[in-house]
Amino acid sequence: MKFRQSLLFFVICLLSVTCTSHGNNNADIALTPPMGWNSYDCFGHLATEADIKANADYLATHLKEYGWEYVVVDYLWYAEGLTSENIRFENPPQHIDEYGRLIPSPTLHPSSANGKGFKPLADYIHSKGLKFGIHIMRGIPYQAIEKNTFVKGTSIRASEIANFSDTCSWYQGLCGVDMTKPGAQDYYNSLIELYQEWEVDFIKADDMASPYHADEIEALSHAIKQSKRPIVLSLSPGPAFIGNPRHVSTHAQMWRISGDFWDQWSKLRHQFDLCRMWAPFIGSGHWPDADMLPIGQLSIRTDIPELTPRRSRFTPDELKTMMTLWCMFRSPLMIGGNLPDMTPEELSLL
């Protein structure tokens, strides 16, 4: 009898450990630094569905076998017609659903029309054996506040959870969420519910890490952990706050250690200092992120004067230095250049 009780206790403990390690709390994802491609360095806020598919095709054919697996749609997939002049205006045009959640622009992403969202594009990428990611902005869209949409599953309105004194300094399409208000966590839960329906595997959450919005980071992290889908959470922009590394490593798998990294030697030299500072906090499941790799053809589609279309300005030796530093630091690796334009020499570095 005692043996049976002991055996039962052992089985219960084993199941408890198994559920903790492999349940929906995301404890078993990003055990190695995530690797993939992100659309921002080559297409900015103007990436189209065709661009994403072309890069996914290349990744699947040439790089998947070496561990490159994420395809991430960056910045403003929910808006069109924005330029470097009007992108900073308050309340730019954005597409939202009935619950005030951003949805893809059908102009940029035709398969998203008629309420399909990113599910068709995610299906395409998953069919290649790859994983699908999106960029999001912190907060709630101004369109949701204007229409005063309900937070899904509640009687709370968008205006009741909006924090009008906390907006992004470089994109005025959303304002912060006041996490002290009823319905605030429900809003973030509803976002992850939507992304789960789209079968998103990776979220790059912007306007989170610098300045450091601990309350909304916790809200997004909580929503992901209670969902049924393992989703990597990456925080931007950088530099993240180094004063509380335990907090960021508890709530995210990746976080930026610098501002936007571009193909300039001065920026590469500075990354050595930042990597040295963050090196003690590297560990399985939480990775300080040295940012995307500006290799290959960059800024193909942009109207930002300082980001003219070009091949990476790094010399071959500088590219090797960058790749060596990122790998020694165990940074996540996200290619920034347009993959179909890669030269054999550039491809050999990957």
N, C-alpha and C positions, 0 to 999 in steps of 0.2 A: 504493500500500500504506500509506504513511504517512498519507495522507488518510483511508483507511478506519479506521486505528487511532485517529486523532484524532477522527473522527466517532463511533466506538464509545465512546471515553472520554467524549465530550461527552454522549452519550445516557445512559451509566451515571450520570454526575454529575447530569443532569437528573432521572432517575428517583429518585436518592437524595434530591434536594431535594424532589421531589414527595411521596415517601413520608414524609419528615420533616414536611412541612407538612400533609399531608392523611391521614396514616395514623391509627393508633389511639392516638396519644399526646396527643390532645386539644389540639394546638397551634392548631387553627383554630376553636375554639368560643368563645362569649362575646366576639366581637370588638367588640361594642357592649354597653353595660350591659343585662343581662337585665331583661325587663319581664313582669309577670304579676300573679297574685293568690295570696294565701296565706290559709289558713283560720284562723290562730291568733287574730287580733284580734277576729274575730266569733264563733268557736265554741270557742276554747280547745282543751281535750283531748276535746271532745265532738262533733266534726264527723262527720257521717254521709255515707254514699255519696250520698244524695239531696241533701244540702247541696252536695257537691262538684260534682255534675252540674248543679245549678241555676246555680251560679256559672260553670261552664264554658260552659253555654248562653249566658249573658249576655255573657261575654267574647267568645265567637265571633261573636255577633250585633252587638255594639256597639263592640268595642274591638280586635279582631284586626287589622283593616285598618290600624291606627295603630301596630302593632308589639307590642301586648300579647299574649303567647303562652303563658306558663307558668301551669299550675294546680298548686299545691303543697298536698299534704295534710300538715298539721303535727301534731306531738306526740301520742303515745299512740294511734295508730291500731291498735295491737296489744293494747289493754287496754280493758275496760269496767268500770263500777261504781266508778271512782275518784272521790273527792271532794277538796275542798281540805284535809280533815282527814287522810285516809289516803294521799294521794298521796305523802307524804314518808316513809311507813313503809318499812322494809326489805323487799325481796322482794315487791312487789305482784304480783297475778295478771297474767300476760302469756301470749300465745299464741306458741309456738315450733314449729318443724318438727323433724324427726328429727336435724338437725345443729345444733340449738341456735340457729337464726336466727329472729328475730322475724317473725311473719306477721300479716296483718290479722285483727282481730276480726270474725267473721262476723255478730255482732250489729250492729256499726257499719257493716260493709261486706258485705252479704249475698252479693254476686256473688263474693266471695273464698272461699266455702265449698268444701269437697271438694278442697282443695289447689290451687285456682286462683290464689290470691294476688291481687295487684293487676293481673294481666293483663287481666281484663275491663274494669276501670275505665280502665286505660291505653288500651285499644282504643277505648272510648267517647270519651275526650278526644282521641285522635289522629284519630278520625273527624271531629272538628270542625276539624281543621287546627291543633290546639294541641299543646303539649308537657306531659308529665306529670312531676311532682316529688313527692318524699316527704321528710319530716323523719326523721332517725335520731338515736339517742343513741350516744355513744362507748362502746365496751366490749362485753362479753359478758353476756347475761342470767343472772341468778341461777338461773332455772329450768334453763338448760343445765348449770350447775355442779352443781345438785342431782341431775339425771339423769345427769350426767357423760357427756354426748353426745360422739360423735366429731366432731372437726373434719373436714369433708368432704374426702375424698381422702387422709386420713392415718390413722395409728393413734394419733394424739394425742387425749387427752381434754380436755374443756373446763376441768376443774380444773387441768390442767397449764399452761395459759397465762393463768389468771386472776391479776390483781394485786389482792389483797384490801385492800391499803393505799391504793388509789387509786380512790375512788368519787366520784360526782357529789354535791355538797353539797345539791342541791335535788330530786333524783330518785334513789331508791334501788333502781331496778329492774335496774341493771347495775353491774358493776365493770370497772375498766380491764383492758386486755390487756397483758401483760408482753412487750414486743417483743424481749426478749433470748432468749425461749424458742422452741425448735423448734415449729412449728405456728402461731405467732402471725400471721405474714404470710399463711399459708394460710387462716386464719379470715377475715381481711379480704378475701382473694381470693374466698372462698366467698360473702361478702355481695354483692360486685359481680356475681358469677356469677348469683345469684338475682335481683338487680335488673335485670340484663341480660335475663333470661328474662321479667321483667315489662314490659320495654321502658321503663324509667325514664330520663328525660332530665335530671333535676335532683335533686341530693341536698343537703339542708340538714343538715349534720352538727353536732349540738349537743354541749355540754360539751367542745368542742375548743379554742376560741380564748382563753378566759379562765376558768381558767388555761390557759396555752398548752402543749398536749401535742404537741410537735414530732414525737415518734416515731410516735404513732398518726396524726397528720396525714400524715406521709410514707407510712405503711402504706396508708392509704385512697387517697391520691393515686396511689401505685404500682399498686394494684389497678385503679383506674379507667383509668390510662394503658395498662395491658397488656390491657385488655378490648377488645372489638370495637365498643363503643358509645360515641359521644361524650356524655359526661355532665358537666354543669356541677357543680362542687363549691363549695358555700357553707359557710363556717365561722361558727359561733355558740358561745356568746354573745359579746358585746363587753364592754369594749373589748379588741380584739386587741392583742397586744404590738407596740408600734411600734418597738422596739429592733432588730428584724431583719426589715425589710420585704421583703428579698430572699427570705427563706425562705417567707413566706406567699404572696408573689406567684408563686413557683415552683411551689407545690403546690396552689393554689386559685385559682378565678376570682373569688370574692367572699369578703369577710370583714367581720364587723361591727366598727364603730368605736365603738359605744356599748352600754350596757345596753339593755334593752327600752325602745323609744321609744313614748310614749303621748301623748295629746292634752292636753298641759300646756305652757303658754307657757315655763315655766322650762326644760323639756327642749328645746324648740325653740331657745331662745336658746343653750343649751349646744352644740347641734349645730353652730353657726357656728364655735365654737372647734375642735371636733373635725375638722370639714371642712377648716379651714385647716391643721391639723397633718398631715392625710393627703393633702392635695392634690398634693404632689410625687410621690406614688407611684401616681397614676392612670395607666393605660395600657391599650391594647387587649389584652383577654384577662385582665386582672386589675383588679378594681374594689373599692375600699373601699366598704363598704355602710353607708349611714346608717339602715338598718332600714326596716321596713314603714311604709306610709302610713296613719295612722289617720283615714281619711276615710269618712263615711257611717255606717251603723248598726254599732255595736260591741258586743262582749260580750253577744251575744244569748243564748248558752247558757253560763252559767258560775255557779259557786257561790262564787267568790272575792269577798269583801265589797267590796274596793276597786275591783272591775271590774264595776259594775252595768250592766245594759243601758241603752244611751243612743245618741244621735247624737253624733258627734264634738263635743267641747267647744270646738274651735277656732272662732274667728269666721271669717267669709268672708275677711277680710284676712289672718288668720293662716294659713288654708289656702293662700292664694295665696303667702304668704311661704314656707311649707314646700315647695310644689311648685317655686317658683323656685330655692330653695337646692338641692334635690335635683338639679334639672336642670343648674344651673350647675356643681355639683360632679361631675356625671356619675355619680351614684349609681345602682345598680340601683333599679328602681321596682317594688315589690310592694304592690299595693293590699291593705289590711287589712279594709276594711268589706265587708258583705254586698252584692254587686253588684246583685241584683234589687231592693234597696231604695234604690238611688241616686236622688237627685233630679236634675232637669235641670241645676241649678246645680252640683251636685257632679260630675256627668258631664262638664260643660263644662271642668272643670279637668284632666281626664284626656286 
